[in-house]
Amino acid sequence: MLTIYPITTLALVLALIVYFALSVNVGRARATWNVPAPQASGHPEFDKRYRVQMNTLEQLALFVPGVIVGAPVLGDLVAGGLALLWSVGRIVFASAYYTDPAKRGPGFGLTLLPSLVLLLAGAWGAISALV
């Protein structure tokens, strides 16, 4: 994947860096609002950061396989662009969620749409290969 899909690979690495940064935010929030491990809730500001991290982890389970199956069908530039959009969506989602969780919708949409397109492209490619 590294040499055939370099743009997609870099966009996937960025997605993992975004997840890592969100995880670091949780660690900082634990210290700031005194929420010791293994507690998964405590202060409302900690809870927001924890939920953003967990939601991002949940989305990665759909996104990463989507990138893997979608890139061969869509090509490096399109798959990489969709993967980049996913990361932008996660940043928008986190920023909105930290401010007001009710306003997380646009970021969630920017995350879900690329995942669905990549998965559907992968399914299309597999079905086309069988027919």
C-alpha positions as CSV (number, residue, x, y, z in Angstrom):
1,M,0.0,0.0,0.0
2,L,2.9,2.4,0.8
3,T,4.3,2.6,-2.7
4,I,1.1,2.1,-4.7
5,Y,-1.1,4.5,-2.7
6,P,1.3,7.1,-1.1
7,I,-1.3,9.8,-0.8
8,T,-3.8,7.4,0.8
9,T,-1.1,6.1,3.1
10,L,-0.2,9.6,4.3
11,A,-3.8,10.5,4.8
12,L,-4.3,7.3,6.8
13,V,-1.2,8.1,8.9
14,L,-2.7,11.6,9.5
15,A,-6.0,9.9,10.7
16,L,-4.0,7.9,13.2
17,I,-2.1,11.0,14.4
18,V,-5.5,12.7,14.9
19,Y,-6.6,9.8,17.0
20,F,-3.4,9.9,19.0
21,A,-3.8,13.6,19.7
22,L,-7.4,13.0,20.9
23,S,-6.0,10.3,23.2
24,V,-3.5,12.8,24.6
25,N,-6.4,15.2,25.2
26,V,-8.0,12.6,27.4
27,G,-4.8,12.1,29.4
28,R,-4.5,15.8,29.9
29,A,-8.2,16.0,30.9
30,R,-7.7,13.3,33.5
31,A,-5.0,15.4,35.2
32,T,-6.8,18.7,34.8
33,W,-10.2,17.6,36.2
34,N,-8.8,14.9,38.6
35,V,-10.3,11.8,37.0
36,P,-8.0,8.9,37.9
37,A,-7.8,5.8,35.8
38,P,-9.6,3.6,35.3
39,Q,-12.6,5.9,35.8
40,A,-14.4,6.6,32.5
41,S,-16.3,9.6,33.7
42,G,-16.1,12.3,36.3
43,H,-16.0,15.9,35.3
44,P,-18.3,17.0,32.4
45,E,-15.3,18.4,30.5
46,F,-13.3,15.2,30.9
47,D,-16.4,13.2,29.8
48,K,-16.6,15.2,26.5
49,R,-13.0,14.5,25.7
50,Y,-13.3,10.8,26.6
51,R,-16.4,10.5,24.4
52,V,-14.7,12.1,21.5
53,Q,-11.8,9.7,21.8
54,M,-14.1,6.7,22.1
55,N,-16.3,7.8,19.2
56,T,-13.2,8.3,17.1
57,L,-12.0,4.8,18.0
58,E,-15.4,3.4,17.0
59,Q,-15.2,5.3,13.7
60,L,-11.7,4.0,13.0
61,A,-13.1,0.4,13.0
62,L,-15.2,1.4,9.9
63,F,-12.8,3.8,8.3
64,V,-9.5,1.9,8.2
65,P,-11.0,-1.2,6.4
66,G,-12.8,1.2,4.2
67,V,-9.6,2.8,3.1
68,I,-8.0,-0.6,2.5
69,V,-10.8,-1.9,0.3
70,G,-11.7,1.4,-1.3
71,A,-8.3,2.6,-2.4
72,P,-7.8,0.0,-5.2
73,V,-11.2,0.9,-6.7
74,L,-11.1,4.7,-6.3
75,G,-7.4,5.2,-6.8
76,D,-4.8,7.0,-4.7
77,L,-5.9,10.6,-5.2
78,V,-9.7,10.0,-4.5
79,A,-9.1,7.6,-1.6
80,G,-6.5,9.8,-0.1
81,G,-8.8,12.8,-0.4
82,L,-11.6,11.0,1.3
83,A,-9.2,9.9,4.0
84,L,-8.1,13.5,4.5
85,L,-11.7,14.6,4.7
86,W,-12.2,12.0,7.4
87,S,-9.5,13.6,9.5
88,V,-10.9,17.0,9.0
89,G,-14.3,15.7,10.1
90,R,-12.8,14.3,13.3
91,I,-11.2,17.6,14.1
92,V,-14.5,19.5,13.4
93,F,-16.4,16.9,15.5
94,A,-14.0,17.2,18.4
95,S,-14.0,21.0,18.4
96,A,-17.8,21.2,18.3
97,Y,-18.2,18.4,20.9
98,Y,-15.8,20.2,23.3
99,T,-17.8,23.4,22.9
100,D,-21.4,22.0,22.7
101,P,-22.0,18.3,22.1
102,A,-25.4,19.1,20.4
103,K,-23.4,20.7,17.5
104,R,-21.3,17.7,16.7
105,G,-23.4,16.7,13.6
106,P,-21.4,18.4,10.8
107,G,-18.2,16.8,12.0
108,F,-19.9,13.5,12.3
109,G,-21.2,13.8,8.8
110,L,-17.7,14.7,7.5
111,T,-16.5,11.5,9.1
112,L,-19.2,9.1,8.2
113,L,-19.5,10.1,4.5
114,P,-15.9,9.2,3.5
115,S,-16.1,5.9,5.4
116,L,-19.3,5.0,3.6
117,V,-18.0,6.0,0.1
118,L,-14.8,4.0,0.7
119,L,-16.8,0.9,1.9
120,L,-19.3,1.1,-1.0
121,A,-16.4,1.5,-3.5
122,G,-14.7,-1.6,-2.1
123,A,-18.0,-3.6,-2.2
124,W,-18.5,-2.4,-5.8
125,G,-15.0,-3.4,-6.8
126,A,-15.4,-6.9,-5.2
127,I,-18.8,-7.5,-6.9
128,S,-17.5,-6.3,-10.2
129,A,-14.6,-8.7,-10.0
130,L,-16.9,-11.6,-9.4
131,V,-19.3,-10.8,-12.2
